[in-house]
Amino acid sequence: MGKLFSDQSFFGQPLGLWLIVAVILTLPYLGPLLKRRRGPRNFPTSALDNDVADPRKQLQFVSRVLFETQPLLNKSEFRVLLVLEEVARDLNSGFRVMAQTNLGEILKPKQRLFGGDMDLAYRSINSKRADFVVVNSAGHAVLVVEYQGTGHYRGTALLRDAVKREAFRTAGVMLIDVPARFEKSEVAKRVREVLERHTGRRVAAFN
């Protein structure tokens, strides 16, 4: 049977053993070189490679695509916005209308009930959005308006709505639902009633 290593030696060790060690040590450096020579290919990526919680990864992802603007609201939502803005302007009481607002920006836990966890409660509403929020002159939400478009009630939409409704209820924020087909005058009337109750004064009817 032939010898596994030759009789030649280096520092007292068989030369073949040194060659194997050298190959093992250079493998980590050969991988990137081979990838660059082969050109771009779609290799399977691990969960760590796509970790969007890492700001360094976020910068990599963002720098590799081009962005463009898109409408904040669709046409029907924009019609609702115009109604809300007109009512707020007509009341002239410092109301402002915000669109697509995260609930975590306008609500925060105040008190535990039945051993509840305030952090979990906040995380449950933080990423959810309100279509429209009317804030008073101090910047506090007094009214939320949700436009229920034709494709709204899908999947877990009812459960998501229930989470938001409960948060608004305990915070004392009024909620108005606007159906997919709505009359401008009817929406304006309902919004005006809520905002007038908040200010405690009456103004001329909105046309």
C-alpha positions, 0 to 999 in steps of 0.5 A: 500500500502507498504512503499517504504522505511523501517522505519529504518533510518540512519543519519535521512534518510531512510535506503533504500535511502542510499542503492540506493545512494550506488549502484549508486556511485559504478556503474562506478567501477563495469563496468570495473570489469565486462568487465575483468571477461567476457574476451575479446569481440568485443564491438562497439567502438565510434569515439573517441576510434579510434581517430588516431590523438591522439598519445596516441591512436596511441601508443595503436594501434601500441603496440597491433600488430606485424609489418613486412617489405614490399617492398617499390616498386613493381618489375616494379617500381624497374626496373624504379628506376634502370634506373633513378639511372643509368642515375644519376650516369652516369651524375655525377652531384650530382643528387640523386633519391628518391622513394615514396616521399611526395609532402609536403617534396619537395614543398611548397606554394610560393605566393597567386593567385586570393585570394587563401589560401596557407594553404589549397593548401599545405594540398591538396598536402602534403599527395600525393606522387611521385613515384620517385623524382630526386633532384640536389646537393642542394636537390631541386627536378628537375624531378618527374617520375611517373610510371603508372602501369596497375591498376593506372587509377582507381577511382579519379586517374585522378583528383589526378594526375591533382592536382600533375601536377598543383603543379609541373607545378607552381614549375617548376619541370618536370614530366615524365610519364612511362607507364606500358610497357616501354623500358629502353632505351626510359625512360633513354633518356627522363630522360637524356634530362631533367637532361642535360637541368638542368645542361646545359651540354651534355654527351655521349649517354646512352646505 
